[in-house]
Amino acid sequence: TQRKCWCEQRGPQGLALLPLIYGFSPPLGTVLFARGIAATGPRFVCVGTSSGSVLVFDVPSKGTNITLSEVLEEHNCAITDIGAELCEQPEGAVDLVTADDSGALCVWRSGETFKLITKIPASESTCSSVKLWNGIIAAGYGNGQIRLYEAACGTLRAEVRAHARWIYALDLAPLSGKLLSAAEDSFVQVWGLSHNAETKSVEIEHCHTECVTDTLICGARFCNPEGTAFAVTGFELSEIIRYLQV
């Protein structure tokens, strides 16, 4: 059993909580921060770190005997986000994608041992948010772009200049395929994703725009699986604003 505890560190930027897990330690002289988390498979929870490692925890259905099952070491930069498949897929399909500060993406198949299926190379901008829906990877970047990749092979299928500034949040409504994007430019966009059976392509359609005036948006989520409502918040904003489709 892996033993876990928490320690406290104070510095010029305030308080950091550091998970100390016997069997895993960050590079010497570095401080470890968690960045990105997702549940995948029947019992695994994956946590990204600022060192670039992804910690895979085995969480039992009952009890509290959570163990560190595996450490994924494919990234060379800090993890920014982790996305798990939101729809039911055939056995053996990819079900996890991890992103890092360089813009690189790694696509995984979970199991007793996680398997790297494909790696999408680093780009000119950080991948700040990533989602996985029905075999499609939706990735948001610091340059305001949204890119859609085919998860199984890493092929780029679509690219949209969605925002004028850094994208801070993406979310996907699993029942409708709606994609939500929010950025520093104060805009929230709703898109529709779909598979074209005839051309075997991935399509993206713009559906709606909202402007949250004078707000640097830093978070956005759909409020239901259909994507008919969403909520946003921003830097130094003490409230959550909810929008509802009527």
Buried (B, 14 or more C-beta within 10 A) or exposed (E): EBEEEEEEEEEEEEEEEBBEBEEBEBEEEEEBBBBBBBBBBEBBBBBBBBBBBBBBBBBEEEEEEBBBBBBBEBBEBBBBBBBBBBBEBEEEBBBBBBBBBBBBBBBBBBBEEBEEBBBBEBBEBBBBBBBBBBBBBBBBBBBBBBBBBBBBEBEEBBBBEBBEBBBBBBBBBBBBBBBBBBBBBBBBBBBBBBBEEEEEEBBBEEBBEBEBEEBBBBBBBBBEEEBBBBBBBBEEBEEEBEBEEE
